[in-house]
Amino acid sequence: MTDLAKFLHADGPHLEHAAALQLYGRFVGDWDAEITAHGPDGARHVAPGEIHFGWVLEGRAVQDVWMIPRRAGAPAFPIAGNWYGTTLRVYDPTITAWRISWFDPGRSVFRRQIGRPRGPDIVQEGTTDSGDLTRWSFTEITDDSFHWLGEVKPAAAPDWRLNVDVRARRRKG
């Protein structure tokens, strides 16, 4: 084992942009989640998952790990597939927004987005390698819960389509 974790993790937000860093910093902690995958044919599949957020890089960024379904012996999750990935969210004061990168090496899924507050919500927008638009939103945010929506809009489609819907609750203790 190396010292990577010691140098990666931070105890809290960096003071330089502490207020702005709380947009995602409020999620730091461990979460249990119920994930619903929505197929284009109307099929729905539900599975439990877990999400873990933490401060990294001298508190200048928030990183998370999303595991859907949970690690222990879970079967393949229909429609959305199993996720075991990480997001790095870095506040960029030059654009007054967050630069976001999601990596799921098991499924070879890599996304880049820009995240901003929109009213009480957080909306992240980007484009896939094939040109589809992506929109990931945190809504209904409280100290102990949030609702996350993963949507896609193919280039030729007139409307957004909900792919994944996550309801998360903060773990106690």
Secondary structure as GFF3:
##gff-version 3
##sequence-region A 1 173
A	DSSP	alpha_helix	4	8	.	.	.	ID=ss1
A	DSSP	three_ten_helix	15	17	.	.	.	ID=ss2
A	DSSP	alpha_helix	18	25	.	.	.	ID=ss3
A	DSSP	beta_strand	29	38	.	.	.	ID=ss4
A	DSSP	beta_strand	44	56	.	.	.	ID=ss5
A	DSSP	beta_strand	61	68	.	.	.	ID=ss6
A	DSSP	beta_strand	83	92	.	.	.	ID=ss7
A	DSSP	beta_strand	97	104	.	.	.	ID=ss8
A	DSSP	beta_strand	109	118	.	.	.	ID=ss9
A	DSSP	beta_strand	121	127	.	.	.	ID=ss10
A	DSSP	beta_strand	133	139	.	.	.	ID=ss11
A	DSSP	beta_strand	145	153	.	.	.	ID=ss12
A	DSSP	beta_strand	161	170	.	.	.	ID=ss13
###
